[in-house]
């Protein structure tokens, strides 16, 4: 005997789900019919945009039908949220000569694989801080990469950049050879030097040579 009454949707759950799960997180209403126990469910969706790509509202209109063609409808509200940070891989640890530019990303590497689970656009930024130095102050850079999606979800990873001092310092001025009279004080003039990477210290090493015809020793002063 055909059903003589329409089916009834007894309960519809409004719920919140993530943008990654929305396609599979489908919560069918509870419905009943006085004759038909095998009801047909279908739905149609409309959308209300949110403040970012992964956040929006689905207005889902469910329709349930029985074997005679009687139907009932109800609306379900689904709030879709994006709370998942993008994924990415920070560049590998890099070593540069201290005369090279650590801000040149073609030398240090950059993030190339940033992705967001909800298809949101991402912003890639980085900031630098100095770590404990190995050889000279500032020779270890901790570069923190941050990737942020349109909904404000962010993840950060660190990259280590080592600056290597492979260039010797160089003298900018060396005192000329001197001839001193007997009783003159030894000169205190130092050589000056610079280095491409760090500060330098100039030291001296004195070595006396043979006595010359005046009876005075020759002093060989080496600047190091």
C-alpha positions as CSV (number, residue, x, y, z in Angstrom):
1,X,0.0,0.0,0.0
2,X,1.5,3.4,-1.0
3,X,2.3,5.8,1.8
4,X,-0.5,8.3,2.5
5,X,1.6,10.8,4.4
6,X,4.6,12.9,3.6
7,X,7.9,12.0,5.2
8,X,9.2,14.2,8.0
9,X,12.6,15.5,8.6
10,X,12.8,15.2,12.4
11,X,16.3,16.6,13.1
12,X,18.9,18.6,11.2
13,X,22.3,19.4,12.8
14,X,24.0,22.7,12.1
15,X,27.7,22.3,12.5
16,X,31.2,23.7,12.0
17,X,33.8,21.9,10.0
18,X,37.2,22.6,8.5
19,X,37.8,23.6,4.9
20,X,39.9,20.4,4.5
21,X,37.0,18.1,5.6
22,X,34.0,19.9,4.2
23,X,33.7,17.7,1.1
24,X,33.5,14.5,3.2
25,X,32.0,15.7,6.4
26,X,28.3,15.4,5.4
27,X,25.8,15.1,8.2
28,X,22.5,13.8,6.8
29,X,19.3,14.7,8.6
30,X,17.2,12.2,10.6
31,X,13.9,11.6,8.9
32,X,10.9,9.3,9.2
33,X,7.9,8.1,7.2
34,X,4.9,6.2,8.4
35,X,5.2,3.6,5.6
36,X,8.6,3.9,3.8
37,X,11.8,3.0,5.6
38,X,14.0,3.6,2.6
39,X,13.9,7.3,2.1
40,X,15.8,9.2,-0.6
41,X,18.0,12.1,0.5
42,X,19.3,14.9,-1.7
43,X,20.6,18.4,-1.1
44,X,21.4,21.7,-2.8
45,X,23.9,24.2,-1.6
46,X,24.3,28.0,-1.6
47,X,27.2,29.9,-0.2
48,X,27.9,32.9,1.8
49,X,31.4,34.2,1.5
50,X,33.5,34.8,4.6
51,X,36.4,37.1,5.3
52,X,39.0,34.8,3.7
53,X,39.2,32.0,1.1
54,X,38.9,29.1,3.6
55,X,36.1,30.6,5.7
56,X,32.5,30.6,4.5
57,X,29.0,29.4,5.2
58,X,27.1,26.7,3.3
59,X,23.3,26.9,3.4
60,X,22.4,23.3,2.6
61,X,18.8,22.6,1.7
62,X,18.0,18.9,2.3
63,X,15.1,17.2,0.6
64,X,13.8,13.8,1.6
65,X,11.4,11.8,-0.6
66,X,9.5,8.5,-0.1
67,X,8.5,5.9,-2.6
68,X,5.3,7.6,-3.5
69,X,6.9,11.0,-4.2
70,X,6.0,12.9,-1.1
71,X,8.8,15.1,0.1
72,X,9.9,17.3,3.0
73,X,12.7,19.9,3.1
74,X,14.8,21.5,5.8
75,X,17.8,23.9,5.9
76,X,21.1,23.1,7.4
77,X,23.8,25.7,8.2
78,X,27.4,24.6,7.9
79,X,30.1,27.0,9.1
80,X,33.4,26.3,7.3
81,X,36.6,27.5,8.9
82,X,40.3,27.5,8.1
83,X,42.5,26.9,11.1
84,X,45.3,25.1,9.5
85,X,48.6,26.7,8.7
86,X,50.2,26.4,5.3
87,X,53.0,23.8,4.8
88,X,56.4,24.5,3.5
89,X,60.1,23.5,3.7
90,X,62.7,26.0,4.8
91,X,65.8,26.3,2.6
92,X,68.7,24.1,3.6
93,X,71.6,25.4,5.8
94,X,73.8,27.6,3.6
95,X,77.5,28.7,3.8
96,X,78.7,31.9,2.1
97,X,81.9,33.8,2.0
98,X,81.6,36.8,4.3
99,X,82.1,39.1,1.3
100,X,78.9,37.7,-0.3
101,X,75.5,39.2,0.4
102,X,73.4,37.1,2.7
103,X,70.3,39.0,1.6
104,X,70.7,37.6,-1.9
105,X,68.2,34.8,-1.9
106,X,69.7,33.3,-5.0
107,X,72.7,32.4,-2.8
108,X,71.0,31.4,0.4
109,X,67.9,29.8,-1.0
110,X,64.2,30.5,-0.6
111,X,60.9,28.8,0.0
112,X,59.6,27.2,-3.2
113,X,57.0,24.7,-2.0
114,X,54.5,26.7,0.2
115,X,51.0,25.3,-0.1
116,X,47.7,25.8,1.7
117,X,45.2,23.0,2.3
118,X,42.3,25.2,1.5
119,X,43.6,26.7,-1.7
120,X,44.3,30.1,-0.1
121,X,47.0,32.4,-1.3
122,X,50.1,32.5,0.9
123,X,52.5,35.3,1.9
124,X,56.2,34.3,2.5
125,X,58.3,36.5,4.7
126,X,61.6,36.2,6.6
127,X,63.5,37.9,9.4
128,X,67.1,37.6,10.5
129,X,68.8,37.3,13.9
130,X,72.4,36.5,14.9
131,X,73.2,33.3,16.6
132,X,76.3,32.3,18.7
133,X,79.2,33.1,16.4
134,X,81.9,30.6,15.3
135,X,84.7,32.9,14.2
136,X,83.7,36.5,14.2
137,X,80.6,38.3,15.5
138,X,77.7,38.0,13.2
139,X,79.0,35.0,11.2
140,X,75.9,32.9,12.1
141,X,72.5,34.1,10.8
142,X,69.3,32.5,12.0
143,X,66.8,33.2,9.3
144,X,63.2,32.6,10.3
145,X,60.9,31.9,7.4
146,X,57.1,32.5,8.0
147,X,54.3,31.5,5.6
148,X,50.9,32.9,6.2
149,X,47.6,32.1,4.5
150,X,44.8,34.5,3.8
151,X,43.0,33.5,7.0
152,X,46.0,34.5,9.1
153,X,47.2,30.9,9.9
154,X,51.0,30.8,9.9
155,X,53.9,28.5,10.4
156,X,57.6,29.3,10.9
157,X,60.8,27.5,10.4
158,X,64.5,28.4,10.8
159,X,67.3,28.3,8.4
160,X,71.0,28.7,9.4
161,X,73.3,30.8,7.2
162,X,77.0,30.6,8.0
163,X,79.4,33.4,6.9
164,X,82.9,32.1,6.3
165,X,86.0,34.2,6.5
166,X,88.2,32.8,3.8
167,X,90.0,36.1,3.0
168,X,93.2,37.2,4.8
169,X,93.4,40.7,6.2
170,X,95.5,43.3,4.4
171,X,97.7,46.1,5.4
172,X,96.6,49.6,4.6
173,X,99.8,51.3,5.9
174,X,103.3,50.0,6.9
175,X,105.9,52.3,8.5
176,X,108.9,53.0,6.3
177,X,112.4,51.8,7.2
178,X,114.2,54.1,9.7
179,X,117.7,54.9,10.6
180,X,118.1,55.9,14.3
181,X,120.9,57.7,16.0
182,X,122.5,56.1,19.0
183,X,120.4,56.8,22.0
184,X,117.1,57.3,20.0
185,X,114.1,55.5,21.3
186,X,112.6,52.7,19.2
187,X,109.6,53.9,17.2
188,X,106.1,53.1,18.5
189,X,104.4,53.6,15.1
190,X,102.3,50.6,14.2
191,X,101.1,49.3,10.8
192,X,97.4,49.6,10.1
193,X,95.3,46.8,8.6
194,X,91.7,46.0,7.6
195,X,89.7,42.8,7.0
196,X,86.7,42.2,4.8
197,X,84.8,40.4,7.5
198,X,85.8,41.4,10.9
199,X,88.0,43.7,13.0
200,X,91.8,43.0,13.1
201,X,94.6,43.2,15.6
202,X,98.1,44.2,14.5
203,X,100.9,42.8,16.6
204,X,104.7,43.1,16.2
205,X,107.6,40.7,16.4
206,X,111.1,42.2,16.8
207,X,114.3,40.3,15.9
208,X,117.7,41.8,16.2
209,X,120.2,41.1,13.4
210,X,123.9,41.5,13.1
211,X,125.8,44.4,14.5
212,X,126.6,47.0,11.8
213,X,129.6,49.1,11.4
214,X,128.5,51.6,14.0
215,X,128.3,48.9,16.6
216,X,124.5,49.0,16.6
217,X,122.3,46.0,16.0
218,X,119.8,46.0,13.1
219,X,116.2,45.6,14.2
220,X,113.9,43.7,12.0
221,X,110.3,44.5,13.0
222,X,107.6,42.2,11.6
223,X,104.0,43.3,11.7
224,X,101.5,40.5,11.9
